[in-house]
């Protein structure tokens, strides 16, 4: 068999040509799960810090031209509802798949699964049964995307605590310990807990999380 040598310039062009479709899809994406959290447990620097994290990851993936918001609710005076922060939709992942056409569908019968709730890099996030499990996504929200009453902390002090408190999480893979509605919920499965107070990186990891967020393009 005769071997064919491809020069460096040609090889580089071929590599670039192969990369263009993936880059174009990521530029068009309007939803992703963060590939990593900020690293301080549920202390995200508040909503501002969480939004900044989404924006920075989107920028690195080539989708920074949009305004990105973290899907998070807050509690107390001036409480924010996650559902009101993320625009009107539709939202597509890094592979161009529609996960929800609007806010109503997102909080109804959406298309979020382990295979569609991809990272900004277009990668599948570990779920239940994988090692390590990373399916707990921070939301601080009730199932309809609204804030919890202020009587019990469900946001790790509005995302400023990495020690005491609790934060509501959802399961991006729609799997849990049983088939109950909370266990299958993408945005409101259970509050965090752990030996360090409930909001540390170690605590989030102990129940199957890693301080990850849902990010949505709001425009």
C-alpha positions in Angstrom: 0.0 0.0 0.0 1.3 3.4 -0.9 1.3 5.8 2.0 0.3 9.4 1.4 2.1 12.2 3.3 0.1 15.2 4.2 2.1 18.3 4.8 1.7 20.4 7.9 -0.2 23.2 6.3 -2.7 20.8 4.7 -3.1 18.9 8.0 -3.7 22.2 9.9 -6.4 23.2 7.4 -8.1 19.9 7.7 -8.0 20.2 11.5 -9.5 23.7 11.3 -12.2 22.5 8.9 -13.2 19.8 11.3 -13.3 22.2 14.2 -15.5 24.8 12.5 -18.9 22.9 12.8 -18.4 22.3 16.5 -17.4 25.9 17.2 -20.4 27.1 15.2 -22.8 25.0 17.3 -21.3 26.1 20.5 -21.6 29.8 19.4 -25.3 29.1 18.9 -25.9 27.3 22.2 -28.1 29.0 24.7 -28.0 26.4 27.6 -25.3 24.4 29.3 -24.4 22.8 32.6 -21.1 24.2 33.9 -18.2 21.8 33.4 -16.9 23.0 36.8 -18.0 25.2 39.7 -16.1 28.2 41.1 -14.6 25.8 43.6 -15.9 27.3 46.9 -18.8 25.0 47.4 -22.1 27.0 47.3 -20.3 30.3 47.9 -20.6 31.6 44.3 -20.2 35.3 45.2 -24.0 35.7 45.1 -26.0 35.9 41.9 -23.5 38.3 40.4 -20.6 35.8 40.9 -22.7 33.0 39.6 -23.7 34.9 36.4 -20.1 35.9 35.9 -19.0 32.2 36.1 -21.6 31.3 33.4 -20.5 34.2 31.2 -16.8 33.3 31.5 -17.4 29.6 30.6 -19.6 30.7 27.7 -16.9 33.1 26.5 -14.2 30.4 26.6 -16.5 28.1 24.5 -17.1 30.8 21.9 -20.6 31.9 23.0 -19.7 35.0 25.0 -21.7 37.3 22.8 -24.9 36.4 24.7 -25.9 37.5 28.2 -25.7 34.5 30.4 -27.5 33.9 33.7 -27.3 31.2 36.3 -30.5 29.3 37.0 -30.7 30.3 40.7 -33.4 31.7 43.0 -32.6 33.7 46.1 -34.5 34.2 49.4 -35.6 37.1 51.6 -36.1 40.7 50.7 -36.2 41.2 46.9 -36.0 37.4 46.3 -35.3 36.4 42.7 -37.0 33.6 40.9 -34.8 31.5 38.7 -37.5 31.2 36.1 -37.6 35.0 35.7 -33.9 35.4 35.2 -33.2 33.3 32.1 -35.1 34.9 29.2 -37.9 33.5 27.2 -36.2 30.7 25.2 -36.0 28.5 23.2 -32.8 27.0 24.6 -30.4 24.7 22.8 -27.4 22.8 24.0 -23.9 22.8 22.6 -25.0 20.2 19.9 -27.9 22.2 18.7 -30.6 20.1 20.5 -33.6 22.0 21.9 -34.0 21.3 25.6 -37.0 23.6 26.1 -38.9 26.0 23.8 -40.0 28.4 26.5 -40.3 28.9 30.3 -43.5 26.9 30.5 -42.0 23.9 28.8 -38.8 24.1 30.8 -40.9 23.7 34.0 -43.2 21.2 32.4 -42.3 18.4 30.0 -38.9 19.5 28.9 -36.2 17.5 27.1 -33.5 17.6 29.8 -31.7 14.3 30.3 -28.2 13.3 31.0 -27.6 13.1 27.3 -28.9 16.6 26.6 -27.9 18.5 29.7 -24.4 19.0 28.3 -21.5 21.2 29.4 -20.4 24.3 27.6 -17.9 22.0 25.9 -20.6 19.7 24.6 -19.6 17.0 27.0 -21.9 14.7 29.1 -21.7 15.4 32.8 -21.3 12.4 35.1 -24.6 11.2 36.7 -25.9 8.5 39.0 -23.8 5.3 38.6 -20.7 7.2 37.3 -17.6 7.9 39.4 -17.7 10.5 40.6 -21.4 11.3 40.5 -21.9 15.0 39.7 -25.6 15.1 39.0 -26.6 17.5 41.9 -26.9 21.0 40.2 -27.4 24.0 42.4 -30.7 25.8 41.9 -32.0 27.0 45.2 -35.5 26.7 43.6 -38.8 25.1 44.0 -40.0 22.8 41.2 -41.8 25.7 39.4 -38.6 27.8 39.4 -39.6 30.1 42.1 -37.9 31.1 45.4 -38.4 29.3 48.7 -39.9 31.2 51.6 -37.3 32.9 53.8 -37.9 30.8 56.9 -35.5 28.0 56.0 -32.2 28.5 54.2 -32.3 26.8 50.8 -29.6 28.9 49.0 -26.6 28.7 51.3 -27.3 32.3 52.4 -27.9 33.4 48.9 -24.8 31.7 47.6 -22.4 33.4 50.0 -21.7 30.5 52.4 -19.3 27.6 52.0 -19.9 26.4 55.5 -23.3 26.5 57.3 -26.6 26.2 55.5 -28.2 24.2 52.7 -29.0 24.7 49.0 -31.6 23.0 46.9 -30.2 21.0 44.1 -31.7 19.2 41.0 -30.6 16.1 39.2 -29.5 16.8 35.7 -29.8 13.1 34.8 -33.3 12.8 36.2 -32.3 9.8 38.4 -32.2 9.3 42.2 -32.7 6.8 45.0 -36.2 6.0 43.9 -38.8 7.0 41.2 -40.4 9.8 43.2 -41.0 13.1 41.6 -38.3 15.0 43.6 -35.7 12.3 42.7 -36.5 12.7 39.0 -36.5 16.5 39.1 -34.0 18.5 37.2 -34.3 21.5 39.5 -35.7 20.6 42.9 -34.6 17.2 44.2 -33.2 17.7 47.8 -31.2 20.2 49.9 -27.5 19.8 50.4 -26.1 18.4 53.7 -22.8 17.3 55.1 -20.3 17.2 57.9 -18.9 20.7 57.2 -22.3 22.4 57.5 -23.9 21.7 54.1 -22.4 24.3 51.8 -18.8 23.3 51.4 -17.3 21.7 48.3 -16.8 18.5 50.2 -20.4 18.5 51.4 -21.7 19.0 47.9 -19.6 16.2 46.6 -20.7 13.9 49.4 -24.2 13.7 48.1 -23.4 13.5 44.4 -22.6 17.0 43.3 -19.7 19.3 42.5 -21.1 22.8 42.8 -22.2 22.9 39.2 -24.8 25.3 37.7 -27.4 25.5 34.9 -26.6 28.5 32.6 -29.1 30.0 30.2 -28.7 32.7 27.6 -31.2 35.4 28.6 -31.3 37.1 25.2 
